[in-house]
Amino acid sequence: MISVKAGLPEKLQVVSDEDVCKISGFLLPVDVQMLLSMCWIMWWDSNKLKASSSLGDSGLPDVTHLVLSAIDSCAEVDKKMDLWETSILDMDIQLPVAKIIMWALKTVPNLSDCFGKFVHARLFYVAAHETLLLSRGGREAVFERPSAQVQQIQAQRRRYKEGDSEENTTSNKEKLDQADLFLFDISAKEMSVGHLFNSGRAWAISLTLRGTLSDEISKVCFPIAAEEVDDYLLYRSSLHGKGLNRLWSNIEGYNAPLLILISAHEANNDARRWIIGAIIHQGLENHDTFYGTSGSLYSIGPVFHVFTPSGKEKNFVYSHLHGTVKYEAYPKPVGLAFGGSSDNERIFVDEDFAKVIVRHHACDKTYHHGPLYPDQGFLPVEASIMDVEVLGLGGKRAGDIQSSYKKREELFTEQRRKVDLKTFGNWEDSPEKMMMDMVSDPNRVCREDR
């Protein structure tokens, strides 16, 4: 009704009865982007209020992958769209609200929690401050000195009302209005903990999880925790070198959930890069068969989708290094894989991290069906890997345990390098020395003392 009176097109219609509330209509892609940005602001505000220390100021993350996911799932169009070259602001596609709701429940099931957490955090904040004021007693606490940020905003408003030439501009007025609304900067800027993992992707993945995993991934969204999260970045191929052995040397001893991200592109088409990922709920182990208790596959860029376990099989992860002891007539493939079965994996990364093979979901009964990148066909695709990143999600305790493990292994290695010659008796009388002397000078005459 309000939009109609204002002369705006009526996109949504809400019919509320005593028992049923129905929503009909449509949203444009730019509306979905605005909705996701509002959810981010509420989520950020609730975390900022609950934090014991300052989290710093963060801007709006890039949620293009989420908007394209909604378009890919909800759009009713006849022809395929080029999701790599699409501009959200230029798209005039009507997305039915019913399909958007189903998309949100499937792809980002925890998106609705942003509003609930925001209301709960605000009510708790107000109640706590009222209790503090009452405990201090009387009117004296009411005139408590405001925070430095609030004082700065009030000073800017006074200068603006007094007609300060430098402050009395439209842009400054907009900044003041923005400060009144949020009390922190929400300009567009991204926090990044690697080439592949940034705040927008971290927030999207966190909306698919609950508990400690969601909290650990969410840390990348806070600027103050960037250094801490960087410690959780266990492996980056551009930094530590490519290959399964290089990966193993960095993640060995980390027995906690892992997030693995892979950036790749098809041959002769490096402009159309895509990012896929996987979360496993335990550390990697050297096995010649599939193992694992749970996990999820992700299509992260350019479109975001999540593929949770189907419950039919438990081939969550496969990680196998070269055997060093026994001979194998039929050796198992060396590499890293997720889903599918032996020699028919849904995702398989070779031991050199040079190629990744992505197969159709028909071969996989472990994870739910769906394309891992746009326009994926039925045939297996071999793509060139650009970068691989592995993030540990076990928190500080898992990192400390891994550090202790590495120190212990270094100590054992150093001990094995040292040889105590005293345990071999007198070197001059040893047969080894005599053999070495004979090899070095065969014509040398050695007379035995009697």
Backbone hydrogen bonds, N-H to C=O, Kabsch-Sander energy under -0.5 kcal/mol:
donor,donor_aa,acceptor,acceptor_aa,energy
5,K,1,M,-2.3
6,A,2,I,-1.8
7,G,4,V,-1.3
8,L,3,S,-3.0
11,K,9,P,-1.0
13,Q,24,S,-2.9
15,V,13,Q,-0.5
15,V,22,K,-3.0
16,S,14,V,-0.6
17,D,15,V,-0.6
17,D,20,V,-3.4
22,K,15,V,-3.1
24,S,13,Q,-2.8
26,F,11,K,-2.0
27,L,95,L,-2.0
31,D,28,L,-0.7
32,V,28,L,-1.9
33,Q,29,P,-2.2
34,M,30,V,-2.0
35,L,31,D,-2.5
36,L,32,V,-2.5
37,S,33,Q,-2.1
38,M,34,M,-2.2
39,C,35,L,-2.1
40,W,36,L,-2.2
41,I,37,S,-2.3
42,M,38,M,-2.2
43,W,39,C,-2.5
44,W,40,W,-3.2
45,D,41,I,-2.6
46,S,42,M,-2.1
47,N,43,W,-1.9
48,K,44,W,-2.3
49,L,45,D,-2.1
50,K,46,S,-1.7
51,A,47,N,-1.3
60,L,186,I,-0.9
63,V,61,P,-0.7
66,L,63,V,-0.5
67,V,63,V,-2.1
68,L,64,T,-2.9
69,S,65,H,-1.2
70,A,66,L,-2.0
71,I,67,V,-2.3
72,D,68,L,-2.7
73,S,69,S,-1.7
74,C,70,A,-2.3
75,A,71,I,-2.2
76,E,94,Q,-0.6
77,V,75,A,-0.8
83,L,81,M,-1.2
85,E,82,D,-0.7
88,I,86,T,-0.5
90,D,87,S,-0.7
91,M,87,S,-0.5
91,M,88,I,-1.1
95,L,27,L,-2.7
95,L,93,I,-0.6
97,V,25,G,-1.8
100,I,96,P,-1.9
101,I,97,V,-2.4
102,M,98,A,-1.8
103,W,99,K,-2.6
104,A,100,I,-2.6
105,L,101,I,-2.2
106,K,102,M,-1.5
107,T,103,W,-3.3
108,V,103,W,-0.5
108,V,104,A,-1.0
110,N,207,L,-1.9
111,L,108,V,-1.9
113,D,110,N,-0.7
114,C,111,L,-1.5
115,F,112,S,-0.6
116,G,112,S,-1.2
117,K,113,D,-3.0
118,F,114,C,-1.9
119,V,115,F,-2.5
120,H,116,G,-2.4
121,A,117,K,-2.7
122,R,118,F,-2.3
123,L,119,V,-2.6
124,F,120,H,-2.4
125,Y,121,A,-2.2
126,V,122,R,-2.5
127,A,123,L,-2.7
128,A,124,F,-2.4
129,H,125,Y,-2.0
130,E,126,V,-2.3
131,T,127,A,-2.2
132,L,128,A,-1.8
133,L,129,H,-2.2
134,L,130,E,-2.5
135,S,131,T,-2.2
136,R,132,L,-1.5
137,G,133,L,-1.1
141,A,137,G,-0.6
141,A,138,G,-0.5
143,F,139,R,-1.1
144,E,141,A,-1.4
151,Q,147,S,-2.5
152,Q,148,A,-2.0
153,I,149,Q,-1.9
154,Q,150,V,-2.5
155,A,151,Q,-2.4
156,Q,152,Q,-2.1
157,R,153,I,-2.1
158,R,154,Q,-2.1
159,R,155,A,-2.3
160,Y,156,Q,-2.0
161,K,157,R,-2.4
162,E,158,R,-2.0
163,G,160,Y,-0.9
164,D,159,R,-2.4
168,N,164,D,-2.7
169,T,167,E,-2.3
173,K,169,T,-1.9
174,E,170,T,-2.2
175,K,171,S,-1.9
176,L,172,N,-2.3
177,D,173,K,-2.5
178,Q,174,E,-2.4
179,A,175,K,-2.5
180,D,176,L,-2.3
181,L,177,D,-1.6
182,F,178,Q,-2.2
183,L,178,Q,-0.6
183,L,179,A,-1.6
189,K,60,L,-0.7
189,K,187,S,-0.6
193,V,197,F,-2.5
198,N,196,L,-0.7
199,S,191,M,-2.3
202,A,198,N,-2.5
203,W,199,S,-2.7
204,A,200,G,-1.9
205,I,201,R,-2.3
206,S,202,A,-2.4
207,L,203,W,-1.5
208,T,205,I,-1.6
209,L,206,S,-1.1
213,L,210,R,-0.7
215,D,211,G,-1.7
216,E,212,T,-2.6
217,I,213,L,-2.1
218,S,214,S,-1.9
219,K,215,D,-0.7
219,K,216,E,-0.7
220,V,217,I,-1.3
221,C,218,S,-1.9
222,F,219,K,-1.5
224,I,55,L,-1.6
225,A,222,F,-1.3
226,A,223,P,-1.6
229,V,225,A,-2.7
230,D,226,A,-2.1
231,D,227,E,-1.1
232,Y,228,E,-0.7
232,Y,229,V,-0.8
233,L,229,V,-0.6
233,L,230,D,-0.7
234,L,232,Y,-1.4
234,L,390,V,-1.1
235,Y,390,V,-1.8
237,S,388,V,-2.6
239,L,236,R,-1.5
240,H,236,R,-3.4
241,G,237,S,-1.4
244,L,351,E,-3.2
247,L,243,G,-2.0
248,W,244,L,-2.6
249,S,245,N,-2.0
250,N,246,R,-0.8
250,N,247,L,-0.9
251,I,247,L,-1.8
252,E,248,W,-1.7
254,Y,251,I,-2.1
255,N,253,G,-1.0
256,A,254,Y,-1.1
258,L,280,I,-2.2
259,L,391,L,-2.6
260,I,258,L,-0.5
260,I,278,A,-3.0
261,L,389,E,-3.1
262,I,276,I,-3.0
263,S,387,D,-2.7
264,A,274,W,-2.4
265,H,384,S,-1.8
267,A,382,E,-0.5
269,N,266,E,-1.5
272,R,269,N,-1.3
273,R,271,A,-1.1
274,W,264,A,-2.6
275,I,301,G,-2.2
276,I,262,I,-2.4
277,G,298,Y,-2.3
278,A,260,I,-2.1
279,I,296,S,-2.5
280,I,258,L,-2.1
281,H,294,S,-1.5
287,H,285,E,-1.2
287,H,319,S,-2.6
291,Y,317,V,-2.4
296,S,279,I,-1.8
297,L,307,F,-2.3
298,Y,277,G,-2.8
299,S,305,H,-2.6
300,I,275,I,-2.4
300,I,298,Y,-0.6
301,G,275,I,-1.7
304,F,65,H,-1.8
305,H,299,S,-2.5
305,H,303,V,-0.5
307,F,297,L,-3.0
308,T,306,V,-0.5
310,S,366,T,-3.1
311,G,366,T,-0.7
312,K,365,K,-0.7
313,E,365,K,-1.0
316,F,314,K,-1.6
317,V,291,Y,-2.0
318,Y,337,A,-2.4
320,H,335,G,-2.1
335,G,320,H,-1.2
335,G,333,P,-0.6
336,L,349,V,-2.4
337,A,318,Y,-2.8
338,F,347,I,-2.1
339,G,315,N,-1.3
341,S,344,N,-1.0
344,N,341,S,-2.2
346,R,339,G,-1.0
347,I,338,F,-1.6
348,F,357,I,-2.2
349,V,336,L,-3.7
350,D,355,K,-1.9
351,E,334,V,-0.7
353,F,350,D,-1.4
356,V,383,A,-2.2
357,I,348,F,-3.0
358,V,356,V,-0.5
358,V,381,V,-2.5
359,R,346,R,-2.6
359,R,357,I,-0.5
360,H,378,F,-0.5
363,C,360,H,-1.6
364,D,361,H,-1.6
368,H,308,T,-2.3
376,Q,373,Y,-1.1
381,V,358,V,-2.3
383,A,356,V,-2.9
383,A,381,V,-0.6
384,S,265,H,-2.7
385,I,354,A,-2.1
386,M,263,S,-3.4
387,D,263,S,-1.4
389,E,261,L,-2.2
390,V,235,Y,-2.5
391,L,259,L,-2.8
392,G,232,Y,-3.0
393,L,257,P,-2.8
398,A,394,G,-0.8
399,G,395,G,-1.5
400,D,396,K,-2.4
401,I,397,R,-2.2
402,Q,398,A,-2.0
403,S,399,G,-2.2
404,S,400,D,-2.3
405,Y,401,I,-2.1
406,K,402,Q,-2.5
407,K,403,S,-2.3
408,R,404,S,-2.2
409,E,405,Y,-2.3
410,E,406,K,-2.4
411,L,407,K,-2.0
412,F,408,R,-2.2
413,T,409,E,-2.4
414,E,410,E,-2.2
415,Q,411,L,-2.1
416,R,412,F,-2.0
417,R,413,T,-1.2
418,K,414,E,-1.0
421,L,419,V,-0.9
423,T,420,D,-1.2
424,F,421,L,-1.5
425,G,422,K,-1.3
430,S,427,W,-0.9
434,M,430,S,-1.4
435,M,431,P,-2.3
436,M,432,E,-2.2
437,D,433,K,-2.4
438,M,434,M,-2.1
439,V,435,M,-2.1
440,S,436,M,-2.3
441,D,437,D,-2.1
444,R,441,D,-1.5
446,C,444,R,-0.6
447,R,445,V,-0.5
